[in-house]
Amino acid sequence: MAQAQASRWQRKKDARPSEILDAALTLFVEKGYNATKMEDIARAAGVTKGTPYLYFQNKEEIFKAVVRETIVARVHAMSAQLAQLHGIGSSELLFLALDDWWTHIGSTRAAGLCKLMAAEATNFPELTRFYYDEAILPARHLLGHIIQRGMDNGEFRPVPLDYAIDALTAPMMMTMILSHSFALVPGCCDSIKANPLEFLKTSLQLTLQGMHQPSPLDDRS
């Protein structure tokens, strides 16, 4: 009996960091980084005021862990999965990346972190640099690799790589920001709010039309 109780206690203890991070994510998205206090996180996680400090040094470390457990982990997993795909075009890879991003990030609470960082970036430059280095740059590298692959194999015409990445990421960032701001107000951003994934696919298709290498048949008069 005592052994069973100890086992249950251990399982509960092991789950606490995840519960703390889950509560912190909700609060960061709803209240912002500055307005969220350590005691708020403890209360939302259902633990005592001092418990978060057993696992994390401070709120900044909790925020970093939240970002790493959500966006960073998903970008790395997506990169590994797409690297295993062979024999498909770069355009298809970009659509697969979009679907994966939407399923695991864009349609989840984690999308609110983008709006949070856009709103509070200049107030917390060190956290902003962390977010850019660990969340944004790996995603840009993934997209850049796919675009460069398309240019190398003739699927895409030569384009400035950084600007092409910007053209692909801007709609995703805008959707995350709007979905946690203007879209929460009735009558605002109705077209994007009605079907955000369809908007993103349309935006990607329009960008790809500008990047595709013209067929030799297109040059015939």
Secondary structure, DSSP 8 states (H G I E B T S, - for coil): -HHHHHHHHHHHHHHHHHHHHHHHHHHHHHH-TTT--HHHHHHHHTS-TTTHHHH-SSHHHHHHHHHIIIIIHHHHHHHHHHHT--SS-HHHHHHHHHHHHIIIIITSGGGHHHHHHHHHGGG-HHHHHHHIIIIIHHHHHHHHHHHHHHHHTTSB----HHHHHHHHHHHHHHHHHHHTTGGGSTTSSHHHHH-HHHHHHHHHHHHHHHHB---GGGG--
